[in-house]
Amino acid sequence: MAHFVLVSGAWHAAWCWETVIPLLEANGHRVTAPDLIGMARGQPQVAEQMTIAAWTAQLVELIEAQSDPVVLVGHSRSGLLISEVAERIPEKIARLVYLAAFLLPDGASIGRTAATVKGGVTPDVIEPGAAEGFMVVKRGMTVPLLYHRCGAQDAAASVDRLVPEPATSFATPAQLSAARFGRVSRGYIACSDDQAVPIALQRAMLASLPCDPVVTIDSDHSPFYSAPDALVSALEEMAAT
């Protein structure tokens, strides 16, 4: 059985895995889903403490404390995070799993990569938040962007729990090497009806940095609510390969 570490994407915290965790645990897996610093509702948000580097350090500390290598899963923005963790502790990662996630080469950033295709997380759908240094999804755009195939109750509850995202998440370039990040096995779970990280962008990233296996599920950007059974099956396939 695998130990999955599930890392949520922009604006989200560990609550987004609430449906997936019991399904994985029922199948005998161990699951850890940390709240990244500042991303759980009610936590103080200090931009200087909520950086790619700080979150990477948080995850490295968590994973180094585990006795065996983990299957490290990153959703959306956290594709960059799991790559950075693998760069630092490749020996502690059994497999990287990118879930509709940004799979970036060295030097690339989320913002510049997102701008290479039409749609997705662009200035058309996000804007500065009330606090300096943070970004939010524009009013009325959250469900169409993130949850358009989720049930109404799950979508509404999710919207209520989102928090502002540090703007630096989108601007920070990846710092990766073939010798460390490049030696870790990686798989990709693509979401075919994703409006935040469009399938065209997912395929373009895979063309630059191939993954094996690649599993495509019929889902929006939030399969943990819209397609949890298919997501669990895909995660288990990743762990078993």
C-alpha positions in Angstrom: 0.0 0.0 0.0 1.1 3.5 -0.7 1.6 6.6 1.4 0.0 9.5 -0.6 0.9 13.1 0.3 -1.8 15.3 -1.3 -0.9 19.0 -1.9 -3.8 21.3 -2.8 -3.6 24.0 -5.5 -4.0 27.8 -5.6 -6.7 29.3 -3.3 -7.3 25.8 -1.7 -6.2 24.0 1.4 -6.4 20.4 2.6 -10.2 20.5 2.8 -10.5 19.8 -0.9 -9.4 16.2 -0.4 -12.2 15.4 2.0 -13.9 13.0 -0.4 -10.8 11.4 -1.7 -9.0 10.7 1.6 -11.6 8.2 3.0 -11.7 6.4 -0.3 -8.0 5.9 -0.4 -7.8 4.9 3.3 -10.6 2.4 2.8 -8.4 0.7 0.2 -5.6 0.4 2.7 -3.5 3.4 1.8 -2.0 6.0 4.1 -2.8 9.6 3.3 -1.3 12.9 4.5 -2.9 16.2 3.3 -1.1 19.2 4.8 -2.5 22.8 4.9 0.2 24.9 3.3 1.2 27.9 5.4 -1.5 30.6 5.3 -3.9 28.7 3.0 -6.4 27.4 5.5 -9.3 29.8 6.1 -8.8 31.7 9.3 -5.0 31.5 9.3 -3.1 34.7 9.1 -1.9 35.5 5.6 1.6 37.0 5.4 2.8 37.1 1.8 6.5 36.9 2.9 5.8 33.6 4.6 3.7 32.2 1.8 6.2 31.6 -1.0 7.1 28.7 -3.2 10.3 28.4 -1.2 8.6 28.4 2.1 6.0 25.9 1.1 8.7 23.7 -0.4 10.6 23.8 2.9 7.4 22.9 4.7 6.8 19.9 2.5 10.4 18.8 2.7 10.3 18.8 6.5 7.1 16.7 6.5 8.3 14.2 4.0 11.8 13.8 5.5 10.0 12.7 8.7 8.4 9.7 7.0 10.0 6.3 7.2 9.4 5.4 3.6 9.3 7.2 0.3 5.9 8.8 -0.6 3.7 9.3 -3.6 3.7 13.1 -3.8 0.6 14.5 -5.5 0.3 18.1 -6.6 -2.9 19.7 -7.9 -2.7 22.7 -10.2 -0.2 25.3 -8.8 1.3 22.6 -6.6 2.8 20.9 -9.6 5.6 23.4 -9.2 5.8 22.6 -5.5 6.1 18.9 -5.9 8.8 19.4 -8.5 10.8 21.6 -6.1 10.4 19.1 -3.4 11.8 16.3 -5.7 14.7 18.6 -6.5 15.6 18.7 -2.8 14.9 15.2 -1.6 14.6 12.9 -4.7 15.4 9.8 -2.6 12.2 10.4 -0.5 9.8 10.4 -3.4 8.5 7.1 -4.8 6.6 8.9 -7.6 5.5 12.4 -8.4 1.9 12.7 -9.6 0.7 15.9 -11.4 -3.1 16.4 -11.1 -4.2 18.9 -13.8 -1.0 20.5 -12.6 1.7 22.8 -13.8 4.6 20.6 -15.0 7.4 23.1 -15.6 10.9 22.9 -16.9 13.7 24.8 -15.1 13.3 28.5 -15.4 9.6 28.5 -16.3 6.9 30.1 -14.2 3.2 29.4 -13.9 2.1 32.8 -15.1 4.2 32.7 -18.3 3.3 29.1 -19.0 -0.5 29.7 -18.5 -0.3 32.6 -21.0 0.8 30.3 -23.8 -2.7 29.0 -24.4 -6.2 30.5 -24.7 -8.3 30.4 -21.5 -7.3 29.2 -18.1 -5.9 31.3 -15.2 -5.4 34.6 -17.0 -6.1 38.3 -16.2 -9.6 37.7 -17.6 -10.5 35.7 -14.6 -8.2 36.7 -11.7 -7.5 40.1 -10.1 -5.6 41.6 -7.1 -7.2 40.9 -3.8 -7.9 43.3 -0.9 -4.5 42.7 0.6 -1.4 43.8 -1.3 0.4 40.9 -2.9 -2.5 38.5 -3.2 -4.7 37.4 -6.1 -8.3 36.2 -6.2 -10.7 34.8 -8.8 -13.0 37.5 -10.1 -16.6 37.5 -8.7 -18.8 35.2 -10.6 -15.9 33.4 -12.3 -15.0 30.8 -9.6 -17.5 28.1 -10.4 -17.0 28.3 -14.2 -13.3 28.2 -13.7 -12.9 25.6 -11.0 -16.1 23.7 -10.3 -18.4 23.7 -13.3 -19.0 19.9 -13.2 -19.2 19.6 -9.4 -22.5 19.3 -7.5 -24.0 22.6 -6.5 -23.5 21.9 -2.8 -19.8 21.0 -3.2 -19.2 24.0 -5.4 -20.8 26.5 -3.0 -19.0 25.0 0.0 -15.7 25.2 -1.9 -16.2 28.8 -2.9 -16.8 29.7 0.7 -13.5 28.2 1.8 -11.2 29.7 -0.8 -8.6 32.2 0.4 -6.4 34.7 -1.6 -3.3 33.3 -3.3 0.1 35.0 -3.1 0.9 36.7 -6.5 4.4 35.3 -6.2 3.0 31.8 -6.9 2.5 32.7 -10.5 5.8 34.6 -11.0 8.3 32.3 -9.3 10.5 30.4 -11.8 11.2 26.7 -11.3 14.6 25.8 -10.1 15.2 22.2 -11.2 17.9 19.9 -12.5 18.0 16.7 -14.5 20.3 15.2 -11.9 17.8 15.5 -9.1 14.2 16.3 -10.1 14.8 14.6 -13.4 15.6 11.2 -11.8 12.3 10.9 -10.0 9.5 8.9 -11.6 6.5 11.0 -12.6 2.9 10.4 -13.7 0.2 12.8 -14.9 -3.5 12.8 -14.3 -5.1 15.0 -17.0 -8.6 16.4 -16.7 -10.3 16.6 -20.1 -12.8 19.4 -19.3 -10.5 21.6 -17.3 -11.2 25.4 -17.6 -8.4 26.5 -15.3 -5.5 24.5 -16.7 -6.9 23.7 -20.2 -6.3 20.3 -21.6 -4.3 21.9 -24.5 -1.9 23.3 -21.9 -1.7 20.0 -20.1 -0.8 18.2 -23.3 1.8 20.9 -24.2 3.5 20.5 -20.9 3.5 16.7 -21.2 5.1 17.1 -24.7 8.0 19.0 -23.1 8.3 16.9 -20.0 6.9 13.4 -20.7 5.3 11.4 -17.9 4.5 7.7 -17.6 1.8 6.8 -17.0 -0.6 9.5 -18.2 -4.2 8.9 -17.3 -7.0 11.2 -18.5 -10.3 11.5 -16.6 -13.5 13.1 -17.7 -13.5 15.9 -15.2 -13.4 19.7 -14.6 -10.4 21.2 -12.6 -11.7 19.7 -9.4 -12.0 15.9 -9.8 -11.8 15.4 -6.0 -15.5 16.5 -6.1 -16.7 16.0 -9.7 -15.1 12.5 -10.2 -13.6 11.2 -7.0 -13.9 7.5 -7.9 -12.1 8.0 -11.2 -9.5 10.1 -9.4 -8.8 7.4 -6.8 -8.5 4.8 -9.5 -6.0 7.0 -11.3 -4.0 7.6 -8.1 -3.8 3.9 -7.4 -2.6 3.2 -10.9 0.1 5.8 -10.4 1.2 4.2 -7.1 1.2 0.7 -8.6 3.2 1.4 -11.7 
